[in-house]
C-alpha cells in the first residue's frame, strides 16, 4: 500500500460501530486517526483528536491542521445524532445540530481533505448512513439527515470520479450496540419478537459494517462509487 494512502481519518470512532471499523482498518494495515468528542478505548487507534462535529467550520479547520502531520486521503464518517420521537415530540430547536453533525460536518471534512486528495490523485470517502432512510416510525429528523447524506454521496461521486476519488455510503440495519440493547434487552421478549421479523433472524455486529467499509476503502474498489450498501440482514427488502 502506498505510504500516503495508509492513513484513515475516522470521524466517530469512540464506541459501537466506530470501534469495529477502527479495529478492522488497523487489521487491514491502515493507520487510523479517530476524531470524536470522547476518547476511544485504549489500543483502538493510532491517533486521537477531540473534536465537536456540531461545529462544521471548526471541525474542518482541525482536519486541515491535522493533514500537516498525517497525509490522509481516506475519510470514514461514522458519527451521527439520533432523535427518536413522534412528530408531536420532535425537538425543532435541535434540528440544526442534527443536520450539522449528520451531514454538514461530513461535507466540511471532505472539503478540507480534497486538496491532499487532488495532490496525490487518489481518495476514498465513506459515510455511514442508515436503513431508516427507507422510512421508520419516530425517526423523521434522523432519517431526513441520513437521506440528505445519501444525496451528498451521490453528488460527490459524480463530481470526483474523474480524479480517482470515490464516495460511497454504508447503511446499517439493526446492529448490536449499547443503543440497540437499551431498546431490546438481550433475551427479552421484545428482542425475540424483533428477531423474528428479520430475514436473517439475527442482529448484525459492528464487524459487519466494518467489512463493508473495508471494501469501499480498498484500492481495488476504484470503479465502485456513488453506491449505498445496505448491511441489514435483509431488513431493507421489506420482507415483512
Steps between C-alpha positions, in 0.01 A plus 500: 500500500640841408613674820290811438189286471541317830339760726124506560322783677212337686241745632309327779719215618457501875231234531265254335529479123792744495714276719425202276605703196823617665594145595436367151691778326803453719493128421490600131825688549363854528607758755188643664449850636175522699313830526236501772379680811592201714826308503483148351597190699872446542672342203216567254676765292840648423402861560214683670371856469216632714253682275148643506331399175201722575731786391585422134730798447711424806507132405628584152772721645607219732530258209690750288756532779509126549590445135828682561595201718303218337477474119155342513295450183243261655202633697249282683213695653345271761329744731144622534242641740181300544164636608220251563177697519158515342411815309332661798815456709769598247741754648513760223749711696760225459443435131795716394732296724372173351561625149842644590624173649336256261558685172684833499809391692549212256500752214735727697750221571490374141562854375794540738653177371439571131827689430708209632292254298549705185872529570537122524243421234309267728227504763237297679191647667278262697207612714276297728135548416202305631231268373261749665518705180250253355257618767472426870245613754620764748819567301396799287796725583755217502376341178485843338864576574619157393300534180672833439834329557417251225432790263838652590678172431334454162581856397863481611547170320404665172716803568815315608506172305717639221779585745512155663298589810210273593208576733279228643247443777455205736151482650470275805187326607471372859849469650571372849627806682425648841228710337334193348514304825344786693196471274505119473662350812680171423273203559188714538166434334547827313827378355352164396205668330736733315729217389204307361429792267848489342571277199845414644344427840790674672631845573819614331829581670726804457736273307233454233507873434879506519520237225303724265711805585815298437375408153430860403841615627689233310715637219354227275149648544573807291225424246232497771361841588171667589362183654292439811565155645237381747649272766178395665442124487235555233292747702513766228322271254168543674467128576234573761 
